Amino acid sequence: MIYILFSVCCSVIVSILLKLARRYKINVLQAVSFNYVAAAALGLFFFRPEPAQLLQAPPLLSLSLGIILPLLFLILASSVSKAGIVKTDIAQRLSLFIPIIAALYLFGESFNTLKIAGLVAGFTAIILILMKHSGKSKSQHFIFPILVFIGFGVVDVLFKQLASHLVIPYTTVLVSIFLISFLVSILIVLYRIFIKREKFQLINVLCGLILGAFNFGNILFYLKAHRALSAEPSTVFAAMNMGVIVAGSIVGVLIFKEKLSKTNYFGIAMALLAILLITLSIHHAV
């Protein structure tokens, strides 16, 4: 369980760094670009993939993920800045319902009563958590957590498809995806520097490398947790999601003084209930 704790901590720290980036005028796009340099470098160091295998990754899925990930990271940063850590983290974790639905229609998985109840509770939680707690909230703030929810759900489905077609180690493909994501994001950075005359600053590189270390740590410890508890993947999945929801909520409320309504808090409780029901559904046919 120690790996899950480390993964949860890294995930929440990523959200904190993105929140602080806006506050201290860090260029998020430039930071996100060099985040993938750190992630790829650490992947090469820890996973030591064969160079020839990096070119053997499934091209369509690798390119899709390589392009989507940096764009999604920018959406995540906007959501953290505008909608807050609490709603962003919960929207990200509740995106698990998209691959669950995909499992029913794409992979032919059967649903029992507990899983259906979990889905109902989960979608209810999404509505309650994302409800505006003040009449002063702007409509565009509401859309960012929804984009996070959809984006991470789609990425999860793509990763599942990638795993099902994998003929080389998953960690090797992950490094390939990080490299593609860096190329995509750096092209956007160069466009903004030379066409939009945006200023390039070394501080953004440093912040990006720090961000990438924690982003990679999140993935590395998550994989280690699955290896350590290989017979109980649902335990890892549920513990990770519940841990991030609880930790993200505590950080958002206590450190950043984010305001939540009673409805939002009820939504958080519903989210935990939803994940618990889905976890129980894996072990019980009702």
C-alpha positions in Angstrom: 0.0 0.0 0.0 3.0 2.3 0.4 3.3 2.6 -3.4 -0.3 3.8 -3.6 0.4 6.4 -1.0 3.4 7.7 -3.0 1.3 7.7 -6.2 -1.5 9.7 -4.5 1.0 12.2 -3.1 2.7 12.7 -6.5 -0.7 13.1 -8.2 -1.9 15.8 -5.7 1.5 17.5 -5.9 1.1 17.8 -9.7 -2.2 19.6 -9.1 -0.6 21.9 -6.5 2.2 22.8 -8.8 -0.2 23.6 -11.6 -2.2 25.8 -9.2 1.0 27.6 -8.1 2.1 28.1 -11.7 -0.7 30.5 -12.4 -0.1 32.3 -9.2 3.6 32.9 -9.9 3.1 33.7 -13.6 4.8 30.5 -14.8 4.2 29.8 -18.5 2.2 26.5 -18.2 2.7 25.5 -21.8 6.5 25.8 -21.6 6.5 24.0 -18.3 4.3 21.2 -19.6 6.6 20.7 -22.6 9.7 20.2 -20.4 7.7 18.1 -18.1 7.8 15.4 -20.8 11.6 15.7 -21.0 11.9 14.8 -17.3 9.2 12.0 -17.6 11.0 10.5 -20.7 14.4 10.7 -19.1 13.3 9.1 -15.9 11.5 6.4 -18.0 14.7 5.7 -19.8 16.6 5.5 -16.5 14.2 3.3 -14.6 12.7 1.1 -17.4 15.9 0.9 -19.7 13.9 0.1 -22.9 15.7 -1.4 -25.9 16.2 1.5 -28.5 14.8 -0.7 -31.3 11.6 -1.4 -29.3 10.9 2.4 -29.0 10.2 2.4 -32.7 7.9 -0.7 -32.6 5.2 0.9 -30.5 1.7 0.7 -32.0 1.8 3.8 -34.2 -1.9 4.9 -34.2 -2.5 4.6 -30.5 1.0 5.9 -29.6 0.5 9.0 -31.8 -3.1 9.5 -30.4 -1.9 9.4 -26.8 1.2 11.5 -27.6 -0.9 14.2 -29.0 -3.8 14.1 -26.5 -1.7 14.0 -23.4 0.0 17.5 -23.7 -3.3 19.0 -24.7 -5.0 17.4 -21.8 -2.3 18.6 -19.4 -3.0 22.2 -20.5 -6.8 21.7 -19.9 -5.9 20.2 -16.5 -3.8 23.3 -15.7 -6.7 25.6 -16.7 -9.2 23.6 -14.7 -7.0 23.7 -11.6 -6.5 27.4 -12.0 -10.1 28.4 -12.7 -12.2 25.7 -11.1 -9.9 24.6 -8.3 -8.0 21.5 -7.2 -11.0 19.8 -5.5 -13.3 19.8 -8.5 -10.5 19.1 -11.0 -9.1 16.1 -9.1 -12.5 14.6 -8.6 -13.5 15.2 -12.2 -10.2 13.4 -13.2 -10.8 10.4 -11.0 -14.5 10.1 -11.9 -13.5 9.8 -15.5 -13.1 6.1 -14.6 -16.8 5.8 -15.5 -16.0 6.3 -19.2 -13.8 3.2 -19.6 -16.3 1.3 -17.5 -19.0 2.1 -20.1 -16.5 1.3 -22.8 -15.9 -2.0 -21.2 -19.6 -2.8 -21.6 -20.0 -1.8 -25.3 -16.4 -2.3 -26.6 -15.2 -5.3 -24.6 -18.4 -7.1 -23.8 -18.1 -7.0 -20.0 -21.2 -7.8 -18.1 -22.5 -5.5 -15.4 -24.0 -6.7 -12.1 -26.3 -4.8 -9.7 -23.5 -3.3 -7.6 -21.7 -1.9 -10.7 -24.9 -0.3 -12.0 -25.5 1.2 -8.6 -22.0 2.5 -8.6 -22.4 4.1 -12.0 -25.6 5.8 -11.0 -24.0 7.1 -7.8 -20.9 8.3 -9.8 -22.8 10.3 -12.4 -24.9 11.8 -9.5 -21.6 12.7 -7.8 -20.3 14.5 -10.9 -23.4 16.7 -11.1 -23.3 17.5 -7.4 -19.5 18.2 -7.3 -19.5 20.4 -10.4 -22.5 22.5 -9.3 -21.7 26.1 -8.8 -21.5 27.1 -5.1 -21.9 30.8 -5.8 -23.8 32.9 -8.2 -20.5 34.7 -9.0 -19.0 31.6 -10.8 -18.5 32.0 -14.4 -19.9 29.4 -16.9 -16.5 28.8 -18.5 -15.1 27.7 -15.2 -17.8 25.0 -15.1 -16.7 23.5 -18.5 -13.0 22.8 -17.6 -13.7 20.0 -15.1 -16.1 18.5 -17.7 -13.3 18.5 -20.3 -11.0 16.9 -17.7 -13.6 14.2 -17.1 -14.0 13.5 -20.8 -10.3 13.8 -21.6 -9.0 11.5 -19.0 -11.7 8.9 -19.7 -10.8 8.8 -23.3 -7.1 8.5 -22.5 -7.9 5.6 -20.2 -9.8 3.8 -22.9 -6.8 4.3 -25.3 -4.4 2.9 -22.8 -6.6 -0.1 -22.4 -6.7 -0.7 -26.1 -2.9 -0.1 -26.2 -2.4 -2.8 -23.6 -4.5 -5.3 -25.4 -2.4 -5.0 -28.5 0.9 -4.8 -26.8 3.8 -7.0 -28.1 6.5 -5.0 -26.4 6.8 -3.9 -22.7 4.2 -1.3 -21.6 6.9 0.8 -20.0 8.7 1.0 -23.4 5.6 2.3 -25.1 5.1 4.8 -22.3 8.6 6.3 -23.0 7.7 6.5 -26.7 4.5 8.4 -25.8 6.4 10.8 -23.6 8.8 11.6 -26.4 5.9 12.2 -28.9 4.2 14.4 -26.3 7.4 16.5 -25.9 7.7 16.9 -29.7 4.0 18.0 -30.0 4.2 20.4 -27.1 7.6 21.9 -28.1 6.2 22.7 -31.6 3.4 24.6 -29.9 5.9 26.5 -27.8 8.1 27.4 -30.8 5.0 28.6 -32.6 4.1 30.9 -29.7 7.7 32.1 -29.4 8.4 32.9 -33.0 4.9 33.8 -34.3 3.2 35.2 -31.2 6.4 36.7 -29.9 5.9 35.0 -26.5 9.0 35.3 -24.2 10.9 32.1 -23.4 12.2 31.9 -19.8 14.5 29.3 -18.2 12.4 29.3 -15.0 9.7 27.6 -17.0 12.1 24.8 -18.0 13.1 24.3 -14.3 9.4 24.2 -13.2 8.6 21.8 -16.1 11.4 19.4 -15.0 10.1 19.4 -11.4 6.5 18.9 -12.7 7.7 16.0 -14.9 9.4 14.3 -12.0 6.2 14.2 -10.0 4.1 13.3 -13.0 6.4 10.4 -13.7 6.4 9.4 -10.0 2.7 9.2 -10.1 2.8 6.7 -13.0 5.9 4.8 -11.7 4.5 4.1 -8.2 1.1 3.3 -9.7 2.7 0.6 -11.8 4.7 -0.6 -8.8 1.5 -0.9 -6.8 0.0 -3.0 -9.4 3.0 -5.3 -9.5 3.0 -5.6 -5.6 -0.7 -6.3 -5.6 -1.0 -8.1 -8.9 -3.8 -10.4 -7.6 -5.9 -7.4 -6.4 -5.9 -4.8 -9.2 -9.3 -3.4 -8.1 -7.8 -2.6 -4.7 -5.1 -0.5 -6.3 -7.5 1.2 -8.6 -10.0 2.1 -5.9 -7.5 3.0 -3.3 -5.7 5.3 -5.7 -8.9 7.1 -6.8 -10.3 7.5 -3.2 -6.9 8.6 -2.0 -6.6 11.4 -4.6 -10.2 12.5 -4.0 -9.7 12.8 -0.2 -6.2 14.2 -0.4 -7.1 16.7 -3.2 -10.1 17.9 -1.3 -8.1 18.4 1.9 -5.4 20.4 0.1 -7.9 22.5 -1.8 -9.9 23.4 1.2 -7.2 23.8 3.8 -4.3 25.2 1.8 -5.9 27.1 -1.1 -9.1 28.0 0.9 -11.3 26.8 -1.9 -15.0 27.1 -1.1 -17.3 24.2 -1.4 -21.1 24.1 -0.7 -22.9 21.4 1.3 -24.0 20.0 -2.1 -20.4 19.7 -3.2 -19.4 17.9 0.0 -22.3 15.5 -0.5 -21.0 15.0 -4.1 -17.6 14.0 -2.7 -19.3 11.5 -0.4 -21.2 10.1 -3.4 -18.0 9.8 -5.3 -16.4 7.7 -2.6 -19.6 5.5 -2.4 -19.6 5.1 -6.2 -16.0 3.9 -6.3 -16.6 1.6 -3.3 -19.7 0.0 -5.0 -17.7 -0.6 -8.3 -14.9 -2.2 -6.3 -17.3 -4.5 -4.5 -19.0 -5.4 -7.8 -15.8 -6.9 -9.0 -15.9 -9.5 -6.2 -19.6 -10.1 -6.0 -22.2 -11.1 -8.6 -25.6 -9.7 -7.5 
